Amino acid sequence: MAVNVFELERVSFSYRGVTALDDVSLTVPTGRRLALLGANGCGKSTLLRILAALYFPDSGSVRYHGAPLTEAEFEHDSFSHAFRKRVGLVFQNPDVQLFCPTVFDEVAFGPLQLGWPKERIRQTVNEALDYFEIADLRERAPHRLSGGEKKRVALASVLIMDPEVILLDEPTAALDPRSQSQIVALMKSWESLGKTLVIATHDLHLLTEIADDCLVLDKGRIAGRGTPAEILADESMLLRANLIRPAC
């Protein structure tokens, strides 16, 4: 029987009175790849931030490995540090995430906060730069990189912590075809490592490559769920969720 990383029960969340999530219940099993689908503004990014414990629901409950995920729990440093190491979020816009003067400093930031020895940091950062094919950018300022380069730096800064859960917000959005294929290849490679992935996307053509399960959101509510094949076959639901255009 699969163990669930996350369990959400009747979760609702609003921004200044505007509902972003409405009565959402779901489970995220360990080692699975879940795609969150929906048009812009459907609640995908909000749901990711709740899973990352950056937001907490107005109502309903969130559990992480069976333990309540609440603001009170994050007042305990032991819980907070363990969670932040094990659950990593890569934002849709890398500029929100990148703030250090060089690429090397960016990737080293997390390990520095955890107090890793300097030699371990140096070695691990260099390995990460090689893995993401950005070693030649190590002294460059992140804000001067291309979109695809920024995305790889953001991924490296999260993956260097070796999280068990990777939350990805539109990881292939606004990338050129080559960069997009590189990111997809990376996501596929994590499957063999047993990572749990939750991927917010509206790119239906990527589903069969990057996901085991899908959850469709529409106006903050669950509109459908199933395997990629099941979701792609349900044209009426995809139309209602504004994920495809009506046939001419």
ABEGO torsion letter per residue (X at the ends): XBBBABBBBGBBBBBGGBBABBGBBBBBBBGBBBBBBEBBGAGAAAAAAAAAGABBBABEBBBBGGBBBBAAAAABAAAAAAAAAABBBBBABAAAABABABAAAAAAAAAAAAGBBAAAAAAAAAAAAAAAGAAAAAABBAAABBAAAAAAAAAAAAAAAGBABBBBBGAABGBBAAAAAAAAAAAAAAAAAGBBBBBBBABAAAAAAABABBBBBBGGBBABBEBAAAAAABAAAAAAAGABBBBX
